[in-house]
Amino acid sequence: MLGFGGGFGDEVALVEEGFELRYEKFAAAKWGDSGGIKYVIVKMSWKTFYKTTTKLLYTLSATLENVSLACYNGSPIMGWFSAPFHIPHNPKGNSMSKKSSRRQFLKTSSVLATGAALAGGLTISQSAHAQGSDQIKVALIGCGGRGSGAIRDRAQVGDNYKVVAVADAFEGDLRDGVWRGGARGGAHDIRRDSANTEDNLHGKVDLPDDRVFAGLDSYKKAIDCLNPGDQVVIATPPGFRPYHYRYAIEKGLHVFMEKPIFIDAPGFRHVMETNKMADDKNLKVVVGFQRRYQPEYYNWIKQIHAGSIGDVQYTRVFWNGGGIWCRSRTAGESELNFQVRNWYHFVWLCGDNIAEQHCHNLDIGNWIHGKGDRMAHPVEANAQGGRTHKAGSDALMRQAPPFSDRAAWDEWYWANRQQLNRHGQAWDHFFVEFTYADGSRMFSQCRHIQGTENNISEHAYGTNGSGTPGRLLNRNNEQIWNNRERAPKGSMQWEHDKLVEAIREGKPMNDGYHAAMSCMIAVLGREAAFCGKVVKWDELVEKGRSYFPNGEITDFNQTAPVQPDADGFYESTVSVPGVYNPFA
Ligand SMILES: NC(=O)c1ccc[n+]([C@@H]2O[C@H](COP(=O)([O-])OP(=O)(O)OC[C@H]3O[C@@H](n4cnc5c(N)ncnc54)[C@H](O)[C@@H]3O)[C@@H](O)[C@H]2O)c1
């Protein structure tokens, strides 16, 4: 069983709720290499089943031969709710059009439904703005999983726009027409889809090679291809976000950027300044906290703020799930290169999993504790956590060849990386009690440990009742309100509709403020857990420590901010409660 561990040669892949197709095996699938997968088991709740399988089926049916898919909801009672079925081989491999993949998905998903029922200096081409037209030029910064999705979400808005530049830290590799990531891979995919007359990107792309940029300063080059009033889509690791956001606003661009939008207190202060700059320039900003664009959430919170369950006393928010991807070292790779590729495992890049992932749920809890648009934030946090799973492979560690023999170490690491899942400095679980000024509390849990229970949810409790998104109960647990309305094209796409509407109709729109609050709450919880003491919001905002190097990282020749120990791991950089100082 592959799960989130297992070897690369295993035949069975298990996909769990919250996983979002990030595992390397599926990246490999995207490249047309099944990595030996013959069966895929999807284990998740009915609610998220369609969402995840859409991506899964699209990826697999576009590239793989002879893969069978089965679904299991993890319950010993319900058990399997779809018999295994077969995804037919696509003889054209990667050249299969997106449209036909979608058709394939629709066909396949109806089979599943049945099963379920049964159970700077610019060249001329770089200066791409069409002066005087209503066309918005768009640049994509960060061509990874979310960037590729976000640029397609942008395409679905359907207005007059053009994708004119892309940037990624890595050049990527394009061999035999096969996508292999980085700027060139991202550009390749965008051009491929735009060539399909039935794709949303068709006719919306003007992307010559000299507007495809690689490197840690590539974001500036792509942004420099735009003119004031154009738009940028930013989906890089969050440590870089304050700098990317600032440059875009300085250049007069509207911004869609992914969460989190910083990873430390200096990042918060920097982003808050940039938010103000954006307002002063009348620029529109949307952040990928997609729950903010789900009627199920915003109608629910409106009801709570209207007093339907009385005064809010506490909220409980969760992102507990399985493990996450880790990308192996490649021979001779520099330390900075390795860390940027493995950004999820380094606090200076990802903010730890409480920031990277759990910020979604913290955003909802915080929204509930506020009133209407007023931004609440907790006054203090008390927390604990650790890296039980990541640190639990010491016996295996002792078998590693010396790090000084890098070639042997790399080979060993590649062979054992899934069992190790230990690299980097991030923790794998946090529990935080946040206290608000009115005495109400938010209890938060996040976890990334394979084999543990999945729970991604938010709950509110008031003096007269309680609720979960879309539903409210009175104190007798009787339903008093229910609304399951969904965003027309899904919340991740709806964000882009709303941004473009604000740009074109001059409506106010700046998510940067509430997004900054929610990300800073994650930083507060993390720092409280790291030090094992109560940490106050005001003090942390004012003098919390810096993780991302001051002065930025724009060149792979720079030194990585954290260095591995002699054994090639990062134990000495892992925060130890009782020792760690959040203000150092
Ligand atoms: N809203 C959501 O539901 C959602 C879902 C997934 C990811 N995200 C967010 O999107 C962001 C990216 O996540 P992902 O899953 O796409 O990761 P990813 O690793 O797949 O992609 C990140 C890309 O950014 C590139 N990159 C790294 N540093 C860069 C730099 N300095 N300049 C330019 N490019 C750089 C990487 O090479 C990579 O291609 C994260 O902040 C993540 O939290 C949000």
Ligand as a Chemical Component Dictionary entry (heavy atoms), coordinates in Angstrom:
data_LIG
# 
_chem_comp.id                   LIG 
_chem_comp.type                 NON-POLYMER 
_chem_comp.pdbx_formal_charge   0 
_chem_comp.three_letter_code    LIG 
# 
loop_
_chem_comp_atom.comp_id 
_chem_comp_atom.atom_id 
_chem_comp_atom.alt_atom_id 
_chem_comp_atom.type_symbol 
_chem_comp_atom.charge 
_chem_comp_atom.model_Cartn_x 
_chem_comp_atom.model_Cartn_y 
_chem_comp_atom.model_Cartn_z 
_chem_comp_atom.pdbx_ordinal 
LIG N1  N1  N 0  -5.956 28.023 -1.692 1  
LIG C1  C1  C 0  -5.687 26.756 -1.743 2  
LIG O1  O1  O 0  -6.532 25.914 -1.525 3  
LIG C2  C2  C 0  -4.293 26.297 -2.082 4  
LIG C3  C3  C 0  -4.079 25.005 -2.570 5  
LIG C4  C4  C 0  -2.776 24.619 -2.869 6  
LIG C5  C5  C 0  -1.728 25.493 -2.654 7  
LIG N2  N2  N 1  -1.983 26.741 -2.162 8  
LIG C6  C6  C 0  -0.881 27.684 -1.912 9  
LIG O2  O2  O 0  -0.227 27.988 -3.145 10 
LIG C7  C7  C 0  1.159  28.187 -2.908 11 
LIG C8  C8  C 0  1.956  27.255 -3.824 12 
LIG O3  O3  O 0  1.621  25.920 -3.496 13 
LIG P1  P1  P 0  1.766  24.740 -4.576 14 
LIG O4  O4  O 0  1.021  23.600 -4.025 15 
LIG O5  O5  O -1 1.443  25.239 -5.938 16 
LIG O6  O6  O 0  3.327  24.454 -4.475 17 
LIG P2  P2  P 0  4.277  23.915 -5.633 18 
LIG O7  O7  O 0  5.542  23.526 -5.006 19 
LIG O8  O8  O 0  3.544  22.930 -6.470 20 
LIG O9  O9  O 0  4.511  25.209 -6.544 21 
LIG C9  C9  C 0  5.282  26.310 -6.129 22 
LIG C10 C10 C 0  6.016  26.804 -7.361 23 
LIG O10 O10 O 0  6.676  28.024 -7.032 24 
LIG C11 C11 C 0  8.010  27.958 -7.565 25 
LIG N3  N3  N 0  8.845  28.870 -6.789 26 
LIG C12 C12 C 0  9.456  28.658 -5.595 27 
LIG N4  N4  N 0  10.075 29.775 -5.196 28 
LIG C13 C13 C 0  9.865  30.706 -6.157 29 
LIG C14 C14 C 0  10.280 32.045 -6.330 30 
LIG N5  N5  N 0  10.996 32.681 -5.392 31 
LIG N6  N6  N 0  9.928  32.698 -7.460 32 
LIG C15 C15 C 0  9.186  32.069 -8.409 33 
LIG N7  N7  N 0  8.771  30.786 -8.306 34 
LIG C16 C16 C 0  9.102  30.127 -7.181 35 
LIG C17 C17 C 0  8.378  26.499 -7.427 36 
LIG O11 O11 O 0  9.459  26.154 -8.259 37 
LIG C18 C18 C 0  7.093  25.805 -7.807 38 
LIG O12 O12 O 0  6.991  25.592 -9.199 39 
LIG C19 C19 C 0  1.376  27.951 -1.416 40 
LIG O13 O13 O 0  1.354  29.169 -0.726 41 
LIG C20 C20 C 0  0.181  27.109 -1.013 42 
LIG O14 O14 O 0  -0.190 27.264 0.333  43 
LIG C21 C21 C 0  -3.232 27.154 -1.895 44 
# 
loop_
_chem_comp_bond.comp_id 
_chem_comp_bond.atom_id_1 
_chem_comp_bond.atom_id_2 
_chem_comp_bond.value_order 
_chem_comp_bond.pdbx_ordinal 
LIG N1  C1  SING 1  
LIG C1  O1  DOUB 2  
LIG C1  C2  SING 3  
LIG C2  C3  SING 4  
LIG C2  C21 DOUB 5  
LIG C3  C4  DOUB 6  
LIG C4  C5  SING 7  
LIG C5  N2  DOUB 8  
LIG N2  C6  SING 9  
LIG N2  C21 SING 10 
LIG C6  O2  SING 11 
LIG C6  C20 SING 12 
LIG O2  C7  SING 13 
LIG C7  C8  SING 14 
LIG C7  C19 SING 15 
LIG C8  O3  SING 16 
LIG O3  P1  SING 17 
LIG P1  O4  DOUB 18 
LIG P1  O5  SING 19 
LIG P1  O6  SING 20 
LIG O6  P2  SING 21 
LIG P2  O7  DOUB 22 
LIG P2  O8  SING 23 
LIG P2  O9  SING 24 
LIG O9  C9  SING 25 
LIG C9  C10 SING 26 
LIG C10 O10 SING 27 
LIG C10 C18 SING 28 
LIG O10 C11 SING 29 
LIG C11 N3  SING 30 
LIG C11 C17 SING 31 
LIG N3  C12 SING 32 
LIG N3  C16 SING 33 
LIG C12 N4  DOUB 34 
LIG N4  C13 SING 35 
LIG C13 C14 SING 36 
LIG C13 C16 DOUB 37 
LIG C14 N5  SING 38 
LIG C14 N6  DOUB 39 
LIG N6  C15 SING 40 
LIG C15 N7  DOUB 41 
LIG N7  C16 SING 42 
LIG C17 O11 SING 43 
LIG C17 C18 SING 44 
LIG C18 O12 SING 45 
LIG C19 O13 SING 46 
LIG C19 C20 SING 47 
LIG C20 O14 SING 48 
# 
